[in-house]
Amino acid sequence: AALIGPDGGAPAGGCVEATRAAAVAVAIEAHSSGSPLRFPSDAVAALAGAVAALPDPAPGFDSDAIWLSAVCAVLSLSVPGSARAQPHERWTAAETALPTLPPDDIAKVVRWCALGGGHPLGWTDAQGGGGGGFASEASLPLRIRALAAGVEALERAEVSHAELTAFRRSLARLHVVAVVRDAMPSLVADSLRMLDDDAFILAAVAEQWVAAGEPLRHVAGLVAAGRKHTGHEGGDADHVDACAKALNAATRALTTAFDGQGSADARTAAVNALRAIVTRSLCDDSRGADSPALKSLLGSEYPSTLEKARASAFVELQTFADESSGAPRGARGAALELLGEVAGGDGSSAWPGWRPPGEDEEEDASTDTGVGSGATGGAVTSGGSSSAARLLAMRTAAAVAILAAGVEISESAVADADAAGASFRALLDATPDDRMAAASPTLSQVLLLWEKSARWAAPSSAAPRPMHAQWHALIHRGLAAGAADAALDAIAAAAIDEDVHAVSEEEEDDDDGWGEWGDEGESEAKTAQAEKRSGSKTGAVVSETEARSLLVAAAAAGPVAAAKVALALPYPSLRPDALAALANVANADLDDDLTALILRAEVIPSLLSAPALYAAVCAAVRRGAEAATVKTPYAVASLAAARCHAAAGTLAMSAAGLHPALVTNDAGVAVLERYLRAHSKRNGDDGGGGGGHRGGGDG
């Protein structure tokens, strides 16, 4: 009834109903063939012959329609209650019938199976067309196989088919997709989807990949794959050129976002887009092993092209960040920040192992002329300027712009340690006393910038660090101007930064910070050794002589300020007098900062001789949010390490809520031991023991 109407003519449902009925019959026949799935060629041929003999078939319903519906039935075969055959099994069965189809029908099947086209018979999902089509469930290799089979079948046709050229182009594109996917397991899915478009342009996709932050090695691999599999008609590309175009587009978008009309979200998005190119695509972190396929695509010349792309991007960003570019200040600041990350050195650079253009030549010139890093540090002093020197001047000028000090920062102003020292002195002199508290953090950042970015300022094994005179001037000026807190912040900024405040191995203490139950002679020997080497700290913020002058300046602000300075600086010999002066002050103000400094310097045992001050310190460590987890354990550990077991036990029992009068001596030792063990395990997650506090004051 579905094939022939009541009067022997066309059925009421027309061609759609007839072809669907034929497809159902073929599906049942194919399913009955068992495994492996086979195309029922004999049954389909018999049905096609019967339809050809119909006196008045539905328009469009002929033997060709039977063969096409049969192929579609096998490709979308699904029988309720039975396990569905895998896509490759269905294609293997249907492929045998492909040569029996006319060229137009072959093209329809191939488009449906490989390229996600519509159903060959025009069926919708409701009519059994199968949601998404065969291509949506087929793997990429299977889609390539289907497309290759279609191209081969159309090439055998007597008349060249109109879509043959397009199919060849799509086949080449899918080969590129397959090569890229297999060579780059970490490729982002969105990047791969950019290739799944017949209208793709290789150069445009390469640029989009760079903008999306794909590693440049992936972009280079894409370009190589596009050149290897010709015929996709997506054109050629160059990964270095793609990077340059993406960077140019990002800087233009950044300018637009910061031109005064862009929203905060737009500015953030523009900065992040530029950052993706600089810190992700050009970072090109290859610490993860590349696949053999990617190595083959990249070839031996890739490292040189990466260097070329980085150098070009650095110069482009530097030009954009210069005031002469006319870009908005915020946009130039964002570019400068990225340039600073790039030129941060081997250990901290966003491009590991990379140096700004010209820096290697400067170093060679410095070596040839016998000029050491303590003088010019390899900076170009004649014959032009280098990218590194120019960048340092630009970053310094941007950092001090907020001070409005009127001091010009040129390349010559930061060419070497002497020039930079003079520039820093000028900045200090231009800052009035009433603005020192606000200006000190900025000036600290300038010194840290120089120490991280300039060879002539980088701390080494020399003691103290090269910029110690400038640090001393900044801290002393803060104390003299009544900005003691700002001066202490400057000391902390210099000491906390691990990259610029190295401590030599011989200065490290092997003690884990929780103390041992050994003899006191060993403890005294360690203390004497520590005091002996305290006069020459590697990379110390200031020399010991300068530290003493700072202590004198701090004393004018009171014993609390003097104690803070003495505890913050890495010279234990300065502390006894400062703590003695503090002990003579009734009701000394032990704020959180002073308490933290006392804990980090581990001077609590020495305070036992000053009962009032010791009691005040114990009270301070037992209050506050971190009393139970940080401050009290540090204090107990410091006392125990100094063999002050009675005092340590008393403080531990107080922390445990036990009154000392209710505990015997033996029980007190047990409480102390259990307290130390408990907190040692708790801190073990962060590296073990309580070693986190050891040497903190000397840092």
N, C-alpha and C positions, 0 to 999 in steps of 0.2 A: 504493500500500500504506500510505502514511503517512496518507492521508485516509480510506480505506475499508478495513475489515477483510476477512478472507477470505470471510466469510459475507455480505458486503454491508452489515454494520453498522458500529459504531464501531471505529476502529483500536485495536490493543493499547495504544499509548502514550497514548490518550486525547486530550484537548484540547491538552495541551502539545505532543505530537508533531505533531498535525495543524497547529496554528498555526505551529510552527517550519518545517514543510515548506512551508506556504504562504508564509512569509516568505522562505525560500530561493528559491522560484520567482519571487517578486516582485523580489528583489534581483538575480537574473540578468537578468530582463527590464529593470529600471531601468538596470543597468550597460550593457546593449547599446544603450541609447538614445543613448549618446555624450555629447558636451559641447555645450551645458550639460545637466546632469542633469535628467531629466524624470520625473515620477511616471507610471507606466504605468496610467492610469485605465481604459482599455478592457480590458486583461488582467485587472485586479483585479475589474472589474465582471463579466466573464465567469466568473471563478473563484468570485465570491460567488454568482452565479446558479446555478452547478453545485452548490455546497455546499447552497444552499437546497432543491435538488431531491433531496438524499440521503434515502433512506427512514428511516435510523436513525443520524443523525450523533452524534458524541461530545457529551456534555453540555457546553454552553457554546460549542460550535463551530458558529457560524452565519455568516451574511453579515456581520454587524457585526464578528465576530471576524476575518474575512478582511480587512476594511478596516483594522481596528486593527493587525493584524499587518503589513499592507502599509506603513502609515505608519511603524511602528517599524522595518521592514526598510530603508526608504529613509533614515531618520534615523541608523541605525547601519551604513549600507552600507560594507562593506569586502570587497574581492575580492582574494584572494592573487595576488601577481604584478602588481598594478595599483596605480597611484597613487590614494590614497584622496581622495575629494572633500572639500573643506573644509566645516566645520560650516555656514557660511552658505549654501553650495550645496545641501547636503542639506536644510536647513530650507526654502529657497525651493521645492524640489521637493515636499516633504511638505506644506507649508502649503496647497497647492491642494486637497488632499483633506480638510482639516480640517472644512469644512462638511458633509461626508458622514457624519461620525461622530455618534453620539448624544451628548448633553451629558455623560454620565458618562465616556465615553471621551475626549472633548475635555479634560475636567478632568484625567484621568490623563496625557495627553500633555503638557499644559501644566505640570503639576507636575513631570514628569520632565525636560522641556527647560529650564524656567526656574528651578525651585526646588530641584533636586537630589533630587526624590522617587524612589520606587522605580520599577522598570520597569512600564510600563502593563499588560503581560501577566503580571506576577509572576515573570518569569524571573530566575534567579540568574545570576551570572557564568558558572558552569559550563554553564548552559543557553543561553548566548548573550545574556545580558542586557546585556553591555558594562560593564566595570569603571568605576564612578564615575558612569555615566549621561551623557546628552547635556549636561547643565548643566556638568559638570566640564570639558568641552572647548570649550564655547561662550563667546564673549566677552560682557562685560556688556551692550553694546548689542544683541547678538543675543538674550540672555536677555530683555531688556526687550521686544524685538520679538515674541518668541514669546509672552510673557505678555500683551502688548497684543492680539495676534491671538486668543488664547484668550478674553480678556475680551469682545472684540467678538463672537466666535462665540457665546458663552454669552448675551450680551445679546439676540441674535436668536432665541434658543430660545423656544418657546411658553410654557414653564414656567420660572420663575426657578430657577436652580440653587443648591444650598445653599452651594457654595463660591465663588460669584461675589463676595460681599462680601470674603472673605478674599483672593481674587485681586486685587481692586481695591486693597486695602490693601498687598499685596505689590508691586503695580505702582508705587504711590506711593513705597514705601520704596526700590525699585530706582532710581527716578528721583533720589531723594536721594543714593543711593550714587554714581550716575553724575555728578551735578553736583559732589559733593564730590571725587571722584577727578580729574575734569578740571580743577577749579579749584585743586587743591593737589598739584602734581606731586611735592613732597617729602614727602607724607604717608607715615607709616610703615605698612607692610602690615598689622601687627597692629591698628592703629587702624581701618583700613578694614574689616577682618574683623568688628569689633564691630558693624557695621551690617548684616551679612549674616545676620540672624536675624529671623524674622517676629515674634518676641515682643519686639523691641527697644523700649526706652523712651528717647526723645530726651534727657531730662534725665540719665538714668543714664549714657548713652554720653558725653555732654558732660563729666560729672564724671570718668569713666574716662579720657577723653582728657587732661584737666588732670593727673590723677594720673600718667599715663604720660609727662608732659613735653611733650605737643604744644603748639606755640605757641598762645597765646590767640587769635590771629587765625584759626587753623584752627578752633578751637572756635566762635568767633563765626560763621565761614563755615558750619559745620555747622548751627548754630541757624537761620541765615538760609535755608539750603537746606531745612530741615525746615518752615519757615513758608511757603516758596515753593511747595512741592509738598505740599499738604494731602491728607488721605485715608489716610495711613500709620497713623493712630491710635496713634502713639507719643507723643502729647502735645506740649506746648510746652516750651521751655527758655529759660534765660537764661545766657549765658556768664559773666557776673559772679557770679551766684548759684552756678553750677557750680564756679567757682574757690573761692568761700568754703567750700562744702561739702567739696571735696577737701582744702583746707587744714585744716579742722577735723578731718577724719578722720585726716589725717597727724599732726597734733599729738597727738591721742588715742593713736594707735599709738606715737608717740615716747614718750609718758608710760608706756605699758605696757612698752615695751622697756627703759626705764631705771628701772623700779620695784624693781630688785634681784633680779628673778627671770629677766629676759631674758638670753639668751646674747649673746656678743660679736657673733655673726653677726646676731642679731635687732636689736641696737642699730645695727649698720652699715646694715642694710637699711632701718630706720626713718629714719635720718638721710638716706640716699640718696633715699628716697621724698619726704621734705620738700624736699630740695635740688632734685629734679626739678621740683617745682611752682614753687619760687622762682626758680631760676636758669635754667630752660629754658622752662617755660610762660609765666611772667610776664616773662621776659627779652624774649620776642617780638621777636627780632632780625629786622628787616625790611630789612636791608641788601641781601639778595637781592631782585631785582625780583619783586613779586607778579604773578600772571597777571591779565589783564584780567577774567577771570571771577571771581576772588577779590575784586578791587577792587570789582566790581559788587555782590557779595554783602555786603561789609563796609559800604559806604556811607560817608558823610561823618562819621557820628557815632561810628565805632569808636574814634578816638583818645581821646575823652572817656571812653568806657566802659573803655578800658585803664587810664587814669589812675585811674578809680574803683576798679577791681579791685586795682590796686597799692596805693593808699592804704589800702583796707580790709585787704589782706593785711599791710601794714606794721604797722598798729595791732594786728591780731590777733596777730602774732608778738611785738610789743613787750609786749603784755599777758601772753602766755604766758611770755616770758622774765623777767618781773618776779618777784621772790621771793615776792610776795603770791599768785601763781597757785597755789602749792603743788606745782608740777611738780618732778620730781627735778632735782637740780643738773645732771646730765649732759645732760638734755633741754633745760634752759634754756640751757646753754652752747652746744649745737648751734644753737638758735634765735638766740642772740646773734651767733654767728659769721656766720650767714646775713644777719642785719640789718646787720652791719658790711660785708658784701659789697655789699649793696643801697645803703647810704648812703655808699659810698666816694667819691662825687663823679663828675663827668662823665667823667673819664678812666678810672676804675677801677671804676665801679659795675656790678653785675650787671644793672642796669636803666639802660642808657645814657640820659643826659639827664634823669634823674628826680631829684627832691629830696624829702626827707621832708615830710609835711604840716606847714604852718606856717612852713617855712623861708623861702619867698619873702616872706611877710608880715613876717617878722622883718627881712629885708634891707631891705624898703621902710621899715619903722619906723626902722631904724638910719640910713637915708639921710635921712629926714624930720627926724630930731632932730639930725642933724649928727654922729652918733657914728660914728667910723671903725672899720674892722675891727681896728685895733690896740687898741681899748678893749674893748668887749663883743663885737665881732665879729658883731653882729646877734642875739645870744642874748637870749631874753626874760628880762628882769630884774624885771618886774612884770606883774600881770594874768594870771598863769598861766604854765604851762610849755609848751614846744614838744616835738614828737616828736623832733626832732634833739637838743635839749639833754638830754632824758630818756634817749635812747639812748646818748649819749656818757657820761653818768654811769653807766649800767648796765654798759657795756662796760669802763669804767675800774674799777669796783668788782669786776667779774668777773676782770679781769686781775691786780689786786693782792690778791685773796682769798688766794692761796697764800702771801703774805708774812705774813699774820696780824699786821699791824702795828697794828691797832686804830684806824686812821684812817677816819672815816666819809667816804664819797664820795657827796655829794648833787648835785643839779643846780646848786645855788649854788656848790658847790666847783669846778665846771668851767665856770662861767658866762662867764668872761673870762680873759685871760692872767694878771692879778694873782691872781685866786682860785686858778687852777690852779697857779701858781707856789708859793703858800702851801701848797697841798695836797701838792705834790711835796716841798717842804722838810720837811713833817711826816712824809712817808713815809721820807725819808732819815734824819731824826732818830730815827725809831722802829726803824731797822735797825742792829743792833750790828755792830761791825767784823768779828767772826768770821763774819758771815753775808753780808757784802757780795759776796763772790765768787759766791754762789748767787743773791742778790737782784738783782744788776746787770742780768742779761738781762731780767728782768721789768720793771724800772724803765725800761730802754731801750725796751721794747715800749710802755710807757705813753706815753712822749714821741713815739714814732713814730705811735701811735694818735691822739694829739692833733693832730699835724702833718698827718695825712691827713684827719681828720674834722672839725676845728674851724677855722672861718674865722680866728679870732684867733691861731691857731698856724701857719697855712699859710705856708711859706717863700715869699718873693717876691723882688723885685729888691733889697730891703734887705739890707745886709751888716752883721753876720751874720744868721742866721735868728732869728725871734722867740723861740724856746725856747733860745737859746744859753746863757743864764744857768743854766737847769736842766741842760743837757748839761754845762756846766762843773762844776756842783756834783756831778753824778753821777760824772764822770771823776775829778775831784780827790779825792772821797771814796774812790773805789776805790784810787787811788794811795796816799793817806794810810793806808788800812786794810791795805796790803800786798797788795792784790788787783790787781797791775799787769796781769795777763792779762785780768781782767774789765774793767778800764778801757780796754784796747786793743780789746777786743770791742765796747765801747760806741761807741768812735770808728768802728770798722768798720761797726757797725749803722747809724749815722747817715750815713756816707759812701756805703755801698753802695746804699742805697735811692734809686733814680733819681728817684722821684716827689717826694721831699722834699729833694733836694740838686741843684738845677739849677745849671748853669754857663752863664753868658751867652755869646753867640756871639763877642763880642770876646775872650773868654778862651780860646777853642779854638785849638789850634795847627794850622796847615795842614800841617805836616810829617807825612809818613806814618809816621815812627818808625824808618825804616830808614836815614835819613840820605841826603845827596847829596854828590857830589864837587865841592862849591863852595868858595868862599874862606872863610877863617876869620873875616874881618871881618863877613860876613853872620851867621855863627853867633853871634859875640859880641854883635851887635846884637839878635838874637832873645833871647839869654840876658838881656841888660840889660832888654829890654822885659818879659820874663816876671817878672824880679825887681821891676820897677817896679810892676806890677799885683798882685803877690802879697799886698800888704797889705790888699786889699779884695776878698775872694772872695764872689761872689754865693751866698747861702745857706750860708755856711761854718758848720761845726758850732759853733765858738766864735770870738770875736774874737781878733785877734793878741795883744792884751794878756793876755787869758785864757789863750791858748796858752802864753805865756811863763811864766805862773804854774804851769801844768800841767807844764811842762818842769822847773821848780825842784822840784816835788813828786816828779817821776819820778826826778830825780837822786839823791834819798835812797834809792831802791831799787837804784841802781847805774847804771853807764854803759850797759849793755845796754838796760835799761828806758827810760832817757832817750833813747837813739838810736831805739828803737821809737816812742816818742811823737812825737819830732821828725819822723820820716819819715812817720808816719801822718797828722799834721795838715797842712793845706794851706798851710803857710807856709815856703817854702824858706829864708828868712833864719834860721830856727831850726836848720838842719841842720849848718852848718859846725862850730860849737862842740861839738855832740853827737857828731859823727863824729870830731872831734879827740880828744875824751875817750875814745872807744871805741878809737881807734888807740893810745892810751897804755896800754891794758890788754893785758898779755901773754896770749896764748892765749885771746882773747875768744871767748865761746860764740856762734858764728854758727848759731843754730838755723834751722829752715825758715822760721819767721815773720819773723825779722830778714832773712834772705836775700831773701824775697819782697818785703819793704818796700824794701830797697835796690834791687832790680830795678825795681819799680814807680816809685820816685822818680827813677830814672836818675841816680844819684849815683856810679856806678862810676868814671867818668872823674876825678872829684875825688879818688878814693882812690889814684890813681897816685903822689901825693906821700907816701903812707904805705905803703911796700912791704910791710910785714908784714901789715897789714890787707887790702891789695889781694890779696895771695897767698891769704889766708884766704878772701876772698870768691870768688876764682876756683876754689879747691878746693871751696867749698860749692856753686857752680853746676854743677860737673861731677859731682856725686854725687846719687843719688836716682833715682826712677822717671822723672821728667820732665826729667832733665838734658839729654838729647840733643834733645828736641822743644820744650822751653819755656825752661828756665832759661838754658842756654848761648846759644841764639839771641838771647834778650833782652839778655844781657850784651854779646854781640858787636855787636848793633845799636846799643846805647847808646854803646859806645865809638866805633863808626864814625860815628854821628851827631855826636859831639863832635870829629871829625877826629883821633881817636887811632888812626890806621890801623895803626901798628906793634903796639900792644897788642891791637887787635882781630884783626889777622892772626895773632898768636901764639896767642891764645885759640881762634881758628877752626881753626888747624892742629893744636892740641892736641886739639880735639874730633874732628878728622878722623883722628887717630892718627898724625900726621906730626911728627917731631922738628924743631923750628925750625932746628937746625944743618944739616939736610940740604936746606934750601930756600933758594934765592936770594931777594933782595928782590923781583925781578920776579915770581917764582913765588909769593911770599907774597901779593902784591897780587892775583894771579889766583885763588889759593885763597880769599881773603877775598871777592872779588867773586862767585865761584861759590857760596860758602856763603850769602851774603846773598840772592842771587837764588833759590837753592833754597828757603830758608825763607820768603822773601817769597811765592813761589808756593804753598807749603804752607799758609800762613796766609791766602792770598787767598780760600780757600773761606769764611772767616769774616768777610769784609768787606774783604779786600785788605791787602797789606802787613803790617807789624808794628804797625800803629797801635793795636792793642789795648792796648799797654803805655804808650802816650803819655798822659801826664796822669793815670796811675793814682794816683800819689802825691798829686796835688793834688786828687783827688776826695774 
